[in-house]
Each structure stands twice: as structure tokens, then as C-alpha cells.
Amino acid sequence: MKKTVETVRKINQLEDHYCHHCLIKQTLRRESKTAAHAYCISKCSVGLQIKQWGNNLQ
């Protein structure tokens, strides 16, 4: 349980620090939420790190 809480905390920190003010994400979301999501999980270094942490929760 402690590992899960720590992992979620790290994901939230990354998202708060990098994703909320990301200009690329904001621009892509105007075009398509799907495009923004695809970029974040496949090309963005922070998104890839968040994805990796998320996979650790499974």
C-alpha cells in the first residue's frame, strides 16, 4: 500500500510540475484530446515517465 501511495504521489508531482502548463499539450488539446493524449504517452519524456510509473501500479 505504501508503494502505491508513493507512486501516485510521484505521478502527481510530475504532472503538477510539467503537464499543467505544457504549451504543447494545450495546443494539441485544442485540435483533439486524442492527439494530445497520444503525444503525451508516446513522445513526451515526462509523459513516458508518468506512463512507466503508472505501469508499476499494475
The first five atom37 places (N, CA, C, CB, O) and aatype in JSON, in Angstrom:
{
  "aatype": [12, 11, 11, 16, 19, 6, 16, 19, 1, 11, 9, 2, 5, 10, 6, 3, 8, 18, 4, 8, 8, 4, 10, 9, 11, 5, 16, 10, 1, 1, 6, 15, 11, 16, 0, 0, 8, 0, 18, 4, 9, 15, 11, 4, 15, 19, 7, 10, 5, 9, 11, 5, 17, 7, 2, 2, 10, 5],
  "atom_mask": [
    [1, 1, 1, 1, 1],
    [1, 1, 1, 1, 1],
    [1, 1, 1, 1, 1],
    [1, 1, 1, 1, 1],
    [1, 1, 1, 1, 1],
    [1, 1, 1, 1, 1],
    [1, 1, 1, 1, 1],
    [1, 1, 1, 1, 1],
    [1, 1, 1, 1, 1],
    [1, 1, 1, 1, 1],
    [1, 1, 1, 1, 1],
    [1, 1, 1, 1, 1],
    [1, 1, 1, 1, 1],
    [1, 1, 1, 1, 1],
    [1, 1, 1, 1, 1],
    [1, 1, 1, 1, 1],
    [1, 1, 1, 1, 1],
    [1, 1, 1, 1, 1],
    [1, 1, 1, 1, 1],
    [1, 1, 1, 1, 1],
    [1, 1, 1, 1, 1],
    [1, 1, 1, 1, 1],
    [1, 1, 1, 1, 1],
    [1, 1, 1, 1, 1],
    [1, 1, 1, 1, 1],
    [1, 1, 1, 1, 1],
    [1, 1, 1, 1, 1],
    [1, 1, 1, 1, 1],
    [1, 1, 1, 1, 1],
    [1, 1, 1, 1, 1],
    [1, 1, 1, 1, 1],
    [1, 1, 1, 1, 1],
    [1, 1, 1, 1, 1],
    [1, 1, 1, 1, 1],
    [1, 1, 1, 1, 1],
    [1, 1, 1, 1, 1],
    [1, 1, 1, 1, 1],
    [1, 1, 1, 1, 1],
    [1, 1, 1, 1, 1],
    [1, 1, 1, 1, 1],
    [1, 1, 1, 1, 1],
    [1, 1, 1, 1, 1],
    [1, 1, 1, 1, 1],
    [1, 1, 1, 1, 1],
    [1, 1, 1, 1, 1],
    [1, 1, 1, 1, 1],
    [1, 1, 1, 0, 1],
    [1, 1, 1, 1, 1],
    [1, 1, 1, 1, 1],
    [1, 1, 1, 1, 1],
    [1, 1, 1, 1, 1],
    [1, 1, 1, 1, 1],
    [1, 1, 1, 1, 1],
    [1, 1, 1, 0, 1],
    [1, 1, 1, 1, 1],
    [1, 1, 1, 1, 1],
    [1, 1, 1, 1, 1],
    [1, 1, 1, 1, 1]
  ],
  "atom_positions": [
    [[0.82, -1.19, 0.0], [0.0, 0.0, 0.0], [0.87, 1.26, 0.0], [-0.94, 0.0, 1.21], [0.58, 2.22, -0.71]],
    [[1.93, 1.24, 0.8], [2.81, 2.39, 0.89], [3.48, 2.67, -0.46], [3.87, 2.17, 1.96], [3.66, 3.83, -0.83]],
    [[3.85, 1.6, -1.19], [4.47, 1.76, -2.5], [3.49, 2.41, -3.48], [4.94, 0.39, -3.04], [3.88, 3.25, -4.29]],
    [[2.23, 2.02, -3.41], [1.2, 2.59, -4.28], [1.01, 4.07, -4.01], [-0.12, 1.85, -4.1], [0.93, 4.87, -4.94]],
    [[0.94, 4.44, -2.76], [0.76, 5.84, -2.38], [1.95, 6.67, -2.84], [0.58, 5.97, -0.85], [1.78, 7.78, -3.34]],
    [[3.14, 6.15, -2.67], [4.36, 6.85, -3.09], [4.39, 7.02, -4.61], [5.61, 6.09, -2.61], [4.77, 8.08, -5.11]],
    [[3.99, 6.0, -5.33], [3.97, 6.06, -6.79], [2.96, 7.11, -7.27], [3.62, 4.69, -7.39], [3.28, 7.9, -8.16]],
    [[1.78, 7.13, -6.7], [0.76, 8.11, -7.07], [1.24, 9.52, -6.74], [-0.58, 7.8, -6.34], [1.0, 10.46, -7.5]],
    [[1.91, 9.67, -5.64], [2.46, 10.98, -5.25], [3.48, 11.45, -6.28], [3.11, 10.9, -3.85], [3.48, 12.63, -6.65]],
    [[4.35, 10.56, -6.73], [5.36, 10.93, -7.72], [4.72, 11.31, -9.05], [6.36, 9.77, -7.92], [5.14, 12.26, -9.7]],
    [[3.7, 10.56, -9.46], [2.98, 10.87, -10.69], [2.35, 12.25, -10.59], [1.9, 9.8, -10.99], [2.45, 13.06, -11.51]],
    [[1.69, 12.52, -9.47], [1.04, 13.82, -9.27], [2.04, 14.96, -9.28], [0.27, 13.83, -7.96], [1.76, 16.03, -9.82]],
    [[3.2, 14.75, -8.69], [4.24, 15.79, -8.68], [4.72, 16.1, -10.09], [5.42, 15.35, -7.8], [4.86, 17.26, -10.46]],
    [[4.96, 15.06, -10.88], [5.4, 15.28, -12.26], [4.34, 16.02, -13.05], [5.72, 13.94, -12.93], [4.64, 16.97, -13.78]],
    [[3.1, 15.58, -12.91], [2.01, 16.21, -13.64], [1.82, 17.67, -13.23], [0.71, 15.43, -13.42], [1.66, 18.54, -14.09]],
    [[1.85, 17.93, -11.94], [1.7, 19.3, -11.45], [2.83, 20.2, -11.94], [1.65, 19.31, -9.92], [2.61, 21.36, -12.31]],
    [[4.04, 19.67, -11.93], [5.2, 20.49, -12.26], [5.35, 20.73, -13.76], [6.46, 19.84, -11.73], [5.72, 21.83, -14.18]],
    [[5.06, 19.72, -14.57], [5.33, 19.82, -16.0], [4.08, 19.9, -16.89], [6.15, 18.66, -16.42], [4.06, 20.67, -17.85]],
    [[3.06, 19.13, -16.6], [1.96, 18.94, -17.56], [0.91, 20.05, -17.54], [1.28, 17.64, -17.28], [0.37, 20.4, -18.58]],
    [[0.63, 20.6, -16.39], [-0.46, 21.58, -16.29], [-0.18, 22.85, -17.08], [-0.7, 21.93, -14.83], [-1.12, 23.53, -17.5]],
    [[1.07, 23.18, -17.3], [1.41, 24.41, -18.01], [2.11, 24.12, -19.34], [2.3, 25.29, -17.14], [2.77, 24.99, -19.91]],
    [[1.97, 22.9, -19.82], [2.64, 22.49, -21.06], [1.94, 23.11, -22.27], [2.66, 20.94, -21.18], [0.76, 22.87, -22.51]],
    [[2.68, 23.92, -23.02], [2.11, 24.59, -24.19], [1.81, 23.61, -25.32], [3.08, 25.67, -24.68], [0.84, 23.8, -26.05]],
    [[2.62, 22.59, -25.45], [2.36, 21.59, -26.5], [1.05, 20.87, -26.21], [3.53, 20.57, -26.58], [0.22, 20.69, -27.11]],
    [[0.87, 20.46, -24.98], [-0.37, 19.77, -24.6], [-1.59, 20.68, -24.81], [-0.3, 19.3, -23.13], [-2.61, 20.23, -25.33]],
    [[-1.48, 21.92, -24.4], [-2.59, 22.86, -24.56], [-2.94, 23.07, -26.03], [-2.25, 24.21, -23.92], [-4.12, 23.11, -26.39]],
    [[-1.93, 23.2, -26.87], [-2.16, 23.4, -28.3], [-2.8, 22.17, -28.93], [-0.84, 23.72, -29.02], [-3.76, 22.28, -29.69]],
    [[-2.29, 21.0, -28.61], [-2.84, 19.77, -29.17], [-4.25, 19.5, -28.67], [-1.95, 18.59, -28.83], [-5.07, 18.96, -29.41]],
    [[-4.55, 19.87, -27.44], [-5.91, 19.67, -26.9], [-6.94, 20.51, -27.64], [-5.95, 20.01, -25.42], [-8.1, 20.11, -27.76]],
    [[-6.53, 21.66, -28.14], [-7.46, 22.49, -28.93], [-7.84, 21.76, -30.22], [-6.82, 23.87, -29.26], [-8.98, 21.87, -30.69]],
    [[-6.89, 21.02, -30.78], [-7.15, 20.26, -32.0], [-7.93, 18.99, -31.69], [-5.84, 19.92, -32.72], [-8.95, 18.7, -32.32]],
    [[-7.43, 18.24, -30.73], [-8.04, 16.95, -30.4], [-7.46, 16.43, -29.08], [-7.79, 15.91, -31.54], [-6.25, 16.42, -28.88]],
    [[-8.33, 16.02, -28.19], [-7.86, 15.45, -26.92], [-7.09, 14.16, -27.17], [-9.04, 15.2, -25.96], [-6.14, 13.84, -26.46]],
    [[-7.52, 13.42, -28.19], [-6.85, 12.17, -28.53], [-5.43, 12.43, -28.99], [-7.63, 11.42, -29.61], [-4.51, 11.69, -28.62]],
    [[-5.24, 13.46, -29.79], [-3.89, 13.8, -30.28], [-2.99, 14.22, -29.12], [-3.97, 14.93, -31.32], [-1.83, 13.84, -29.07]],
    [[-3.53, 14.99, -28.2], [-2.75, 15.42, -27.04], [-2.35, 14.21, -26.19], [-3.56, 16.43, -26.19], [-1.2, 14.1, -25.77]],
    [[-3.29, 13.32, -25.96], [-3.01, 12.12, -25.16], [-1.96, 11.25, -25.85], [-4.31, 11.31, -24.93], [-1.03, 10.76, -25.2]],
    [[-2.1, 11.07, -27.16], [-1.14, 10.24, -27.91], [0.26, 10.84, -27.83], [-1.58, 10.11, -29.39], [1.23, 10.11, -27.65]],
    [[0.36, 12.16, -27.96], [1.66, 12.81, -27.86], [2.27, 12.58, -26.47], [1.53, 14.33, -28.13], [3.43, 12.2, -26.34]],
    [[1.46, 12.8, -25.46], [1.97, 12.7, -24.09], [2.48, 11.3, -23.75], [0.88, 13.1, -23.1], [3.51, 11.17, -23.09]],
    [[1.79, 10.27, -24.19], [2.19, 8.91, -23.8], [3.19, 8.27, -24.75], [0.98, 8.03, -23.71], [3.73, 7.2, -24.45]],
    [[3.45, 8.91, -25.9], [4.37, 8.26, -26.83], [5.61, 9.1, -27.17], [3.63, 7.94, -28.09], [6.62, 8.54, -27.59]],
    [[5.55, 10.42, -27.0], [6.68, 11.26, -27.42], [7.25, 12.15, -26.33], [6.26, 12.11, -28.56], [8.43, 12.48, -26.37]],
    [[6.45, 12.53, -25.37], [6.89, 13.43, -24.31], [7.69, 12.65, -23.26], [5.68, 14.15, -23.66], [7.23, 11.62, -22.77]],
    [[8.87, 13.15, -22.92], [9.7, 12.44, -21.94], [9.03, 12.37, -20.57], [11.07, 13.12, -21.82], [9.15, 11.37, -19.86]],
    [[8.34, 13.42, -20.19], [7.64, 13.42, -18.9], [6.45, 12.45, -18.96], [7.15, 14.85, -18.52], [6.21, 11.7, -18.01]],
    [[5.72, 12.47, -20.06], [4.59, 11.55, -20.23], [5.03, 10.1, -20.2], [0.0, 0.0, 0.0], [4.35, 9.25, -19.63]],
    [[6.16, 9.82, -20.82], [6.69, 8.46, -20.8], [7.07, 8.03, -19.39], [7.91, 8.34, -21.73], [6.87, 6.88, -19.0]],
    [[7.61, 8.96, -18.63], [7.98, 8.66, -17.24], [6.72, 8.4, -16.41], [8.81, 9.81, -16.62], [6.68, 7.48, -15.6]],
    [[5.69, 9.23, -16.62], [4.42, 9.03, -15.91], [3.81, 7.68, -16.29], [3.43, 10.18, -16.22], [3.29, 6.96, -15.44]],
    [[3.87, 7.36, -17.56], [3.35, 6.07, -18.04], [4.08, 4.91, -17.37], [3.49, 5.96, -19.57], [3.46, 3.93, -16.97]],
    [[5.4, 5.03, -17.24], [6.2, 3.99, -16.61], [5.8, 3.83, -15.14], [7.71, 4.33, -16.71], [5.64, 2.71, -14.66]],
    [[5.63, 4.96, -14.42], [5.2, 4.89, -13.03], [3.8, 4.26, -12.92], [5.21, 6.29, -12.39], [3.53, 3.47, -12.01]],
    [[2.93, 4.61, -13.85], [1.59, 4.05, -13.86], [1.6, 2.55, -14.09], [0.0, 0.0, 0.0], [0.83, 1.82, -13.48]],
    [[2.49, 2.09, -14.97], [2.6, 0.65, -15.19], [3.06, -0.08, -13.93], [3.57, 0.38, -16.33], [2.72, -1.25, -13.74]],
    [[3.82, 0.6, -13.09], [4.27, -0.01, -11.83], [3.1, -0.24, -10.87], [5.33, 0.88, -11.17], [3.2, -1.06, -9.95]],
    [[2.0, 0.48, -11.07], [0.84, 0.31, -10.2], [0.05, -0.96, -10.5], [-0.07, 1.52, -10.32], [-0.73, -1.43, -9.67]],
    [[0.27, -1.51, -11.69], [-0.49, -2.71, -12.09], [0.03, -3.94, -11.43], [-0.46, -2.89, -13.58], [-0.49, -5.03, -11.65]]
  ]
}
